[in-house]
Amino acid sequence: MSELGVAEIPVVEDDRPPLPRVKDRVKNPLLDGPILSTLLKLAAPNVVALTAGTCVAIAETTYIGRLGVEPLAAMALVFPLVILMMTMSGGAMGGGVASAIARALGGDDAERASMLAVHALMIGVCFGLVFMAGMLLFGPYLFALLGGRGRVLSEAIAYSQIFFGGAVIPWLMNTLAALLRGTGNMKLPSAVILNSALLQIIFGGTLGLGLGPIPQFGMRGVAAGTLMAFSISAAIMAWYLLSGRSRVKLNFRNFKFHRSMFYDILKVGAVACLSPLQVVLTITYFTHMLAAFGTEVLAGYGIGARLEFMLTSLAFAVGMASVPMIGMSIGAGRIVRARRIAWTAGATSFAIVGAFGTFIAIFPGVWVSIFTDNPAVRAASREYLSTAAPMFAFIGLSISLYFSSQGAAKVVGPVLGQTARLAFIVVGGWWLTRIGASSTHFFWLAAASMILLGSLVAAIVRITDWGPKAAGLPS
């Protein structure tokens, strides 16, 4: 008691360290840095990696062409399925993995991020096994359905048996890359993929064509070379994650199954996988319709489609860079910043792709003359590019917002946008065929579908709730 008769309140000493002042905390550039410069810095390595992938496609086409016309035609049958698996594992499910990791780190939960990493690898292995079983069992029937006959069919089956027989390898490689990207580390995955591209050219060319004492294995050798390069890349990234150098650590000792963690990844990745599937269906159906106008028109469209793929890969790089930035912002409850990142990425992609597309629309010969001297093919390609190339900007916008939505774990809207485009192409193509329209009308149909896709995805993202409840976080 004090002298005044008032009970004294005992003082309890608090031995906890004082919270750091805001100015003393270590800033995370993905959470606190300027949006545009940080976005471009993260996107730059992705551009390099995607450019390397384009170089691989060119080199692979070159040395497969030396094997003969039949192997080249066989690769045309297999290539869409290879691209489908790579985009599913790298862009769709990979985006789901990166989003889950980023949201966990944004919420300052490194332990959850490490557990998510192990669950992600299990998902990658399972999907790889599904692709392996599906293609080994049904691949030959699918290639025959697509028109494969004789040696073309046998060469397609030969490549497929090796590549899809090792489907777990590319799934693991892309999953490991997604784990690193979820932490904001874009440089290492891109450097490893660049290295993989160089090894893929060397191994594939050597085993496919033969060199010195190494015999010529043909299409099987090309596929084996690809898997060898992917295996080395996966091993490098696995070593980095196991070494403890990354913000995400692979901890298998204390691993326990958590249904919620599978759900956290699959609610984004599984839904996102529908997008590349619909893209492949759209391209396949549109190509089928153009085939009725003859080889020259089909070849001319193919030249333009290659440019579309190259330019929209820039939007792919920017969008992929937005995933960890948005995921961490969502995890930290900073919804306003997350939306600003999404619109900044979308506007950047729209501007860059649109600028290049408009330039080529005005000067189509710059691109077309690289591939052919055939006057009919050139005319068809010029017509397609002058009509559709400026609209590539809307494809770039949709791709960027698709990845941004992955970061926010709200990807259903952009996927439905792709569904609307597919339906538009199917219905519009049916109607144009019925009235006997020219190839020019089909090119306008393609351009209109691009505007529809970009505008619809932007509108959906605008009205979609990215708040704490939508991201699975407490209010």
PyMOL commands that set and color helices and strands:
alter all, ss='L'
color gray80, all
select helices_A, chain A and resi 22-24+29-32+35-65+69-106+110-145+150-166+168-182+187-209+218-242+259-272+274-293+295-331+335-362+365-368+375-407+412-434+439-463
alter helices_A, ss='H'
color red, helices_A
deselect
rebuild
show_as cartoon
